[in-house]
Amino acid sequence: VWLTGPAGAGKTAIMGSIADECHARRWLAGSFFISASAMKVDRCSKRYIIPTIAYHLLQLNIPGLREAILVSIEAHPSVFDKRLDQQVEILILAPIREVRKTVATSSWPKAILVDGIDECAAD
């Protein structure tokens, strides 16, 4: 789902409420809230989005997923220097595909929320 609207319309507040509700229902797999006004490089740079989401996935109680992500990092030690599409494949998609072969996904969290993409610094 893509939430759009003019600046100041309350998109971040809505996303925060959605994140809270998803967390309460155990649907939230991870989130990243970008904020240019936070004045912190790790909150306004796109380079932290995928590693942060991968970290959230590491924290989930999904059998085999933590190990699959760590094996992928070990196999691709330069992953954090790669383009975002490559990071997504290495840190998130490939490990999930691997684990799905042997583990039922019906109880997995379903939501990953990212807010403020338009506030990313150009790095």
N, C-alpha and C positions, 0 to 999 in steps of 0.2 A: 504494500500500500504506500502510496506517495502522498504525503500531506503538504499542500502548498497554500500560500496566502501571503499578503503583504507584510512587511516588517511591522512588528508590534501587534500582530493579530492574535497572538497567543499560541502559536504552533508549538513552542517549547513547553509551555504549560500543559498543553494537550498531550504531547509526547511523554511528559513526566507522569501524568495521570495514567496513560496507557502502560507505561513501564511498571508503575506501582501495581496496577491491576494484573498485568501479566505475571509479575513476580509472585503476587498473592496466590495466583492459580497454578503456579509452577510451570508457566508457559514461557518464561523469559530465559532465553539461552545466553544473551549478552546484550550490552548496549554501549553506545559511545555518544556523548553529548558534546558537540563542538561549540566552542565559545571564543570568538575573537576578542570579546571584552574582558575575558578572564586574564589576559596578558600573560599567559603561561604557554610556552611553546608546545607542550604536550596536549594542550586543549584546543589549539587552533591549527594544527598541522595534520594533513591527511596521512602522514607517514606512521602515525600511531593507531590509526583506525583498525587495521587488520590484526596487528599483534595484540591489541587490547581485546578484540573479539575472540581471538584464539585463546588468550589467557582466560577469559570467561568460560570458554568451552572446556578448558582444562579443569575448571572447578566443578563441573557437572558430575553427577554420579551416573555416568553412562559407561558400562563395562567396556573396556578396551579403548575408549576414545582418548583418554589422557596419554596412554602408551603410544597410540598411533600418531598423535600430534608430536610427541617428543621424538619418536623415531624419525618422523619427517624432518624435524629441525636438525637432528643429528646427521641425516642424509644430505641436507641442504643447509650447511652452516651460514651461507651468505644470504639466506632467505630475507633477512631484514633489510638488506640493501637492494632488493629487487623491486620491480614495478608492482603496483598494487594488484594487478590481475594475476601476476605470478605468485604473490604472497597468498592471495585467496586460494588459489589452486593447491599450493604446497601446505599451507597451515590449516586450511579449513575443509575444502572440498575433497581432496584426496583422502585425508584421514577419515572423514565421514563415510565416503564411499567404501573404504576398506572395512570399517566397523559394521556397516549396514549388511554386509555379506553374512554375518554370523549373529547379529543382535536385532531383535524386534525393535522397530522405531516408534511404535504406537504410544509409548509413554515418554518419549523425548520432548523436551521443550520445543516450542514451535516458532518463537519470535526472537528476532535480532533487531534491535532498534538503533538507528543512527539519526541524530538530529543535528541540523546546522551545517550541512554540506556546503551551502553557499557562503559560509563564514571561514572556510579553509584558506589558509595562507597558500600562496603559490610557491611550493618548494620542490 
